[in-house]
Amino acid sequence: MLRTDYIFSIWIFIWFIVYALNLTKYNPTFALLFAVFFINISMIYFIRNKIDNYHIYRFIIICAIEKFLPLAYIYYTEDLNVDIDDVVFTVLLFIAYNINLLINDTDLYRVYKQYINSYLYDDENKMYYTQLYDETYKYFYNIKNTHQTSFN
């Protein structure tokens, strides 16, 4: 399984939680918007490679939880204004993230290549939240099919 500390989105999400709890003054909006940019690139990759709808929907739902809900929370609880300190903190966090990758003998390219492959193709090495989504989907799909067959 790909380690969660290898995924920068997890770092941003943890930062958002710390921010929402008022434990830091640095607003994660810039980092979240930066992550949304990479969501768009991932979606283009999925569409160009004709990835099935199930994987695309799963990706959208996970991204909604990790990025869009935090952005909505920040928007509705205050405003999305970003100042230079927030941008500097984002850059420093990204540098710390890359140092973590180097210490663990990997890099951004290898991590995200492994992430995309495990996300789409490798059931043995799925991230915990894709496993959670899959199990939830199976549960509700089974309930739906059970109810449909009982009424026929």
C-alpha positions as CSV (number, residue, x, y, z in Angstrom):
1,M,0.0,0.0,0.0
2,L,1.3,3.5,-0.9
3,R,2.1,5.3,2.3
4,T,-0.3,8.2,3.0
5,D,2.6,10.6,3.9
6,Y,3.7,10.2,0.2
7,I,0.5,12.0,-1.0
8,F,0.6,15.7,-0.8
9,S,-3.2,16.0,-0.8
10,I,-3.2,14.3,2.6
11,W,-0.8,16.9,3.9
12,I,-3.0,19.6,2.6
13,F,-6.1,18.0,4.1
14,I,-4.4,17.7,7.5
15,W,-3.4,21.4,7.2
16,F,-7.1,22.2,6.5
17,I,-8.2,20.3,9.7
18,V,-5.5,22.2,11.7
19,Y,-6.7,25.5,10.2
20,A,-10.4,24.7,10.8
21,L,-9.6,24.0,14.4
22,N,-7.9,27.4,14.6
23,L,-4.5,25.9,15.4
24,T,-2.8,27.8,12.7
25,K,-3.3,31.2,11.0
26,Y,-2.1,30.0,7.6
27,N,-5.0,29.6,5.2
28,P,-4.8,26.4,3.0
29,T,-6.9,27.9,0.2
30,F,-3.9,28.4,-2.1
31,A,-2.8,24.8,-1.6
32,L,-6.3,23.5,-2.1
33,L,-6.7,25.5,-5.3
34,F,-3.3,24.2,-6.5
35,A,-4.5,20.7,-5.8
36,V,-7.7,21.3,-7.8
37,F,-5.4,22.1,-10.7
38,F,-3.9,18.6,-10.5
39,I,-7.4,17.1,-10.2
40,N,-8.1,18.6,-13.6
41,I,-4.9,17.2,-15.1
42,S,-5.8,13.8,-13.6
43,M,-9.3,14.0,-15.1
44,I,-7.8,14.8,-18.5
45,Y,-5.5,11.7,-18.1
46,F,-8.5,9.5,-17.2
47,I,-10.6,10.7,-20.1
48,R,-7.8,10.5,-22.7
49,N,-7.0,6.9,-21.5
50,K,-10.7,6.0,-21.6
51,I,-10.8,5.1,-17.9
52,D,-14.2,3.6,-17.0
53,N,-16.9,5.7,-15.3
54,Y,-16.6,3.9,-12.0
55,H,-13.1,5.0,-11.5
56,I,-13.8,8.6,-12.6
57,Y,-16.8,8.8,-10.2
58,R,-14.8,7.4,-7.4
59,F,-12.0,9.9,-8.1
60,I,-14.5,12.8,-8.1
61,I,-16.1,11.8,-4.8
62,I,-12.7,11.4,-3.1
63,C,-11.6,14.8,-4.5
64,A,-14.8,16.4,-3.3
65,I,-14.2,15.2,0.2
66,E,-10.5,16.1,0.2
67,K,-10.6,19.4,-1.6
68,F,-14.0,20.8,-2.5
69,L,-15.5,20.4,1.0
70,P,-12.6,22.1,2.7
71,L,-12.8,25.0,0.1
72,A,-16.6,25.2,0.7
73,Y,-16.0,25.3,4.4
74,I,-13.5,28.1,4.2
75,Y,-15.7,30.0,1.8
76,Y,-18.8,29.8,4.0
77,T,-17.0,30.4,7.3
78,E,-14.8,33.3,6.1
79,D,-13.5,34.3,2.7
80,L,-11.0,32.6,0.4
81,N,-8.5,35.5,0.4
82,V,-5.0,34.4,0.3
83,D,-2.1,36.5,1.4
84,I,1.7,36.1,0.8
85,D,2.2,34.3,4.1
86,D,-0.2,31.6,3.0
87,V,1.6,31.2,-0.3
88,V,5.0,31.0,1.5
89,F,3.7,28.5,3.9
90,T,2.4,26.4,1.0
91,V,5.8,26.5,-0.7
92,L,7.6,25.6,2.6
93,L,5.1,22.7,3.2
94,F,5.8,21.5,-0.4
95,I,9.5,21.6,0.3
96,A,9.1,19.7,3.5
97,Y,7.0,17.1,1.6
98,N,9.7,16.7,-1.0
99,I,12.4,16.3,1.7
100,N,10.2,13.6,3.2
101,L,10.1,11.8,-0.2
102,L,13.9,12.1,-0.6
103,I,14.6,10.8,2.9
104,N,12.4,7.8,1.9
105,D,14.3,7.3,-1.4
106,T,11.5,8.3,-3.7
107,D,10.3,11.3,-5.6
108,L,7.1,13.1,-6.7
109,Y,7.0,11.4,-10.2
110,R,7.4,7.9,-8.8
111,V,4.8,8.5,-6.1
112,Y,2.1,9.8,-8.3
113,K,2.8,7.2,-11.0
114,Q,2.4,4.5,-8.3
115,Y,-0.7,6.4,-6.9
116,I,-2.4,6.4,-10.3
117,N,-1.5,2.8,-11.1
118,S,-2.7,1.6,-7.6
119,Y,-5.8,3.7,-7.9
120,L,-6.8,2.3,-11.3
121,Y,-5.3,-1.1,-11.6
122,D,-3.8,-2.6,-8.5
123,D,-6.3,-3.9,-6.0
124,E,-3.6,-5.1,-3.6
125,N,-2.1,-1.6,-3.1
126,K,-5.1,0.7,-3.0
127,M,-5.0,3.8,-0.8
128,Y,-7.2,3.5,2.3
129,Y,-9.8,6.0,1.1
130,T,-10.2,4.2,-2.3
131,Q,-10.7,1.0,-0.3
132,L,-13.2,2.7,1.9
133,Y,-15.1,4.0,-1.2
134,D,-15.1,0.6,-2.8
135,E,-16.4,-1.1,0.3
136,T,-19.1,1.5,0.7
137,Y,-20.1,1.2,-3.0
138,K,-20.3,-2.6,-2.7
139,Y,-22.5,-2.3,0.4
140,F,-25.0,0.1,-1.1
141,Y,-24.9,-1.7,-4.4
142,N,-25.8,-4.9,-2.6
143,I,-28.6,-3.2,-0.7
144,K,-30.0,-1.8,-4.0
145,N,-29.9,-5.2,-5.7
146,T,-31.4,-7.0,-2.7
147,H,-34.4,-4.6,-2.7
148,Q,-34.8,-4.8,-6.5
149,T,-34.9,-8.6,-6.5
150,S,-37.3,-8.8,-3.6
151,F,-39.9,-6.6,-5.4
152,N,-39.8,-8.6,-8.6
